[in-house]
Amino acid sequence: MQVITTRELKERLEELQGTEICLQGWIRSHRKQKNIGFIDFYDGTCFKNPQVVYDDTIADFAAVSAIHVGAAITVVGKVVPSYKDPTTPEVQATSITLEGDCPEDYPLQPKRHSVEFLREIAYLRPRTRLFQAVFRIRSVAAMAIHTYFQDRGYVYVHTPLITSNDAEGAGNTFTVTTLPADKRAQDPTQDFFGKPTSLAVTGQLEGETFAMAFSKIYTFGPTFRAENSNTKTHAAEFWMIEPEIAFCDLNQLMDIEEDFLKFIVQTVLDKCPDELQFLDKYSGGGLIEKLEGLAKSKCARVTHEEAITILRKVKDRFQFEPKYGEDTAKEHEKYLTEEYFHSPVFVYNWPKDIKAFYMYQNDDGKTVAAVDLLVPGSGELMGGSQRETRYDLLSQRMDELNISKDAMYWYLNLRRFGGCTHAGFGMGFERLLIYLTGVDNIRDVIPYARTPLNCEF
């Protein structure tokens, strides 16, 4: 008999009613009574799992009743109507075969475990309903990102994970070396690459080189930042989406960002209804409403100066005073999105001194053509800019910030060799997943979190 998945069973439930099927998977919970047993069965292909029911007419009833939670089994049985929920499949088992047993000290007994406990057993947590929902959405969102760009003619570029430049200029990089510390300090030319290298914090600069050849490109891969931070939104290893578009200015970039985000959100709403319903309850409600609201909303647009003016009119409200020329705080972003505009907000034309060297310098001499997208319930989700294309101004800015033009000659040359107006943005994938799932800690939306003092698996 051919084995089918629980996903196939759910999709073909009406057709398969009354027929005999074979399933292979694991036991999430096992309730045993004197003459009957109930198994919450799953194989990972579908969030809404079937219930397997067996009685004392089954072969080896005592042995089947003794099978532990977590065990792998093969089930043969008839699909029957469920009196509990017509949309949830139920299988009346005629045989249950033990494929891989599980001891009684299996950590995932059928009760609600804290996320802190589950982080300690990260190799087992994908078996829980919470993480089955989270990582299914992660998979669907990743595919939606590729679909969005591929359907619109973007080329997917794999930028290097080892680099000799720190594009963000923050210095929070992981050194890549084959030499002991004392020898590296004496003569870095003896190292593997003959120069100081680190894990990449972004693929943007290399992405720009491909945008000048293919017009529209995107990167989607892991990046690394050595910030000694234990906040809920920081990790040492995370994934970034970074498109780069030639012949694109800041206004066009904001159009693309808005369209892109709404596409991802709508795809998850369409493809993960069961997972979202579970996560909506888990997070206390409002998740689905928030996502549906974003998918239908129109993003507001305001300059940084206008945003600060709006914030400064609110008296005795904020812990941190909103100031011209400075970054906004989380409480400011929350007010702008949730109380003032009641929608996502693009804040653009940021102060030059708090943004990266490669951003286009506006005519006022004080701001750059940078943009952050703030969303209700999360704050900043994307950051982007129109890139500086004028060789002399880029060169001058690099001098001001002590960025080596010798090391970055190739980046400057992009402005000499057929340069054009271009722009791009970056979005941390895990930040997006926090927004999509309502799970508020980055450690719980990535399979194996890399944070300070944590690299166990």
Steps between C-alpha positions, in 0.01 A plus 500: 500500500633843405583734784333842485583812699273678745497793260362277224247361745376848594484618138317184383297440817158481333630271224677266745210459744437128556822388329802330655823698512853471638673777696851525641602747767523561874287510813448842655265377770350162590188468715426145610179360643398146591379393156596791276787740426541839332821613330572858394699410189725723289750464216595869461333551163181658634421710807150360554586146604273195486389313808569128487251287694546134582310248715557158650423326169838614364784248495727524808272747677712490816821570306339786307368649824854497639653705218648820641455863401765595241520156341502456121218282368332371185120511506263313270132581541175634362419869465182569700297812584625697797235586756731757656587710192383420144810671355741285704564152357445194716635151433361180652814288520505135399875468570767711669864403456775640720786633285711674764430496872538790739581474874280632779747781574438655157501877573198592286219353703150628409490825692581862419872562536658842536699634206799537733490126573460417132806709408703265720388207285507676164561171321156378616292817494404473127269216614279734706192668357641848564815440301324298231295814441796739516730305272226419248439876472876556472508259205197653329631855550842407359340353190276807464809723503657305216169490310454876528842583361522220243158583354615860454825425321750535786817290494583312821863571597705306756727761655808389700480404865868584551596860428777754549263796549251604766226672302311625803813656651408391851794265549279228649646219293622145559862457397581218260854371549722193501768659720533518879436849638867579567615406148209681336598820679865465395443439131144487358640430151575145618131433558295289259380794290804718561287779650248548782169333414172446677158344465274723292253736668325566169509403134394845383824635355568187296133504401547845350763361263244256361224762481726693264495193271151349546295811597303318772655256746441371851698316762349274764739330736667495841685800641699538820536780756708479817282727712511392864126548535243282674186679382205317350582629151876440474688188395857445387390304194187592310366510145467812288304586186674775301372600155689757292336676206665705225330813363299524821466801730376526859132542413504200269678302771222571749245377247693173465540454876127545559401265220755239611390496865132477415569208264683304771231568761216405265677180395536390863134588567396290200724200555521468880148552640520216753842608625389862532186405691714309750752785531222755532377320813854439624592869478181617668298596193523774239770341281278416202322835526839678500621313191175547311509868587851541365417315178216747432658819632676784320838593645539860612813695403665766713847652517711451811464870581121484465490187718699672777271804478196275545661325796612821670143628504410217736577629850605287798448178308838351421779370717752610235467850358463507119784709358580633154818341367464189714355153463146416608422269792262205506238704684516767228451241226206351689331839529547586132364167369232413752364836618583775252486339155328169590700334223854405400720808459799577279735743674744638243775762457692414815780703663823434315709452815308195624489310171747296294761650266348365178167686521411779255569845646210739462543860387446637851839359602349361821291201394532192282242322286449220750170340601377279783167319484323491836209259550235487774585262780864459405671826412778506241476210256699619197778747441616625163635790301578646165875443458752779452595493132722811484863394520629818662236512773536130581879535512472802729259318732733201524784735596285658770429159651856364453385224264786369289456598136783265405310202642173622350635609159264262322196657670610848395564374147133406467442878487758542224406206279144566382347587835133590527238594757434190707349401833440206725377389839571236760262302716596259774309179432462417868362849573238433232420162659451660841243721333333215309477254789449719807786311667696786649852358538744453214629184671165336428467574127838361392578126523819538707560839659851642517512754782764599758622187686263281298626271224408156632360322197 
